[in-house]
Amino acid sequence: MLVLTRKRDESIIIGDEIRVTVVDVRGDQVKLGIDAPRRIPVHREEIYKEIQAENRRAALQAGPPSAALDDLLRPESE
């Protein structure tokens, strides 16, 4: 993990497209502003984990693929 020290209104750049700026610091709470392209999802970690868990639940509920899909995915050599 890279650990950086920043003051209010200072930023870090991730790649070429993401800027994280310290907006405010009050006690033990830090507000961050994140500027990223719309195609890059940005979530709080707890929300991200909920999304991943829901995706796993949905995949399990969907069950195995249908026979027609199995036929499409089966290599022609069989």
C-alpha positions as CSV (number, residue, x, y, z in Angstrom):
1,M,0.0,0.0,0.0
2,L,1.3,3.4,-0.9
3,V,0.8,5.9,1.9
4,L,0.8,9.7,1.0
5,T,0.4,12.8,3.1
6,R,-1.8,15.5,1.7
7,K,-3.2,18.7,3.1
8,R,-6.5,20.3,2.3
9,D,-6.9,21.2,-1.4
10,E,-3.9,19.0,-2.4
11,S,-4.4,16.1,-4.8
12,I,-3.0,12.9,-6.0
13,I,-3.4,11.6,-9.6
14,I,-4.1,8.0,-10.4
15,G,-3.1,7.0,-13.9
16,D,-3.9,9.8,-16.4
17,E,-7.6,10.2,-15.6
18,I,-8.3,10.1,-11.9
19,R,-7.7,13.0,-9.4
20,V,-8.3,12.6,-5.7
21,T,-8.4,15.9,-3.8
22,V,-8.6,16.4,0.0
23,V,-11.6,18.7,0.3
24,D,-11.8,19.0,4.1
25,V,-10.4,17.6,7.3
26,R,-12.3,17.7,10.6
27,G,-11.1,15.7,13.5
28,D,-10.8,12.1,12.4
29,Q,-12.9,12.6,9.2
30,V,-11.5,13.4,5.8
31,K,-13.6,14.5,2.8
32,L,-12.3,13.5,-0.5
33,G,-13.3,14.7,-4.0
34,I,-12.8,12.3,-6.8
35,D,-12.7,13.4,-10.4
36,A,-12.9,10.4,-12.7
37,P,-14.4,9.6,-16.1
38,R,-18.0,8.3,-15.9
39,R,-17.0,4.9,-17.3
40,I,-14.9,4.3,-14.2
41,P,-17.1,3.3,-11.2
42,V,-16.3,4.9,-7.9
43,H,-17.8,3.5,-4.7
44,R,-17.2,3.5,-1.0
45,E,-15.7,0.2,0.0
46,E,-18.8,-1.0,1.9
47,I,-21.0,-0.3,-1.1
48,Y,-18.6,-2.0,-3.5
49,K,-18.7,-5.1,-1.2
50,E,-22.5,-5.1,-1.2
51,I,-22.6,-4.9,-5.0
52,Q,-20.2,-7.8,-5.3
53,A,-22.2,-9.9,-2.9
54,E,-25.4,-9.1,-4.7
55,N,-23.8,-10.1,-8.1
56,R,-22.7,-13.4,-6.6
57,R,-26.2,-14.1,-5.2
58,A,-27.8,-13.2,-8.6
59,A,-25.3,-15.5,-10.4
60,L,-26.2,-18.4,-8.1
61,Q,-29.9,-17.9,-8.4
62,A,-29.7,-17.9,-12.2
63,G,-28.7,-21.5,-12.1
64,P,-26.9,-23.5,-14.7
65,P,-27.1,-22.3,-18.3
66,S,-29.9,-23.6,-20.5
67,A,-29.3,-26.6,-22.8
68,A,-29.4,-24.2,-25.8
69,L,-26.7,-22.1,-24.4
70,D,-24.7,-25.2,-23.6
71,D,-25.0,-26.2,-27.3
72,L,-23.7,-22.8,-28.4
73,L,-20.8,-22.9,-26.0
74,R,-19.8,-26.6,-26.7
75,P,-16.7,-26.9,-29.0
76,E,-17.6,-28.2,-32.5
77,S,-15.2,-31.1,-32.2
78,E,-17.5,-32.9,-29.7
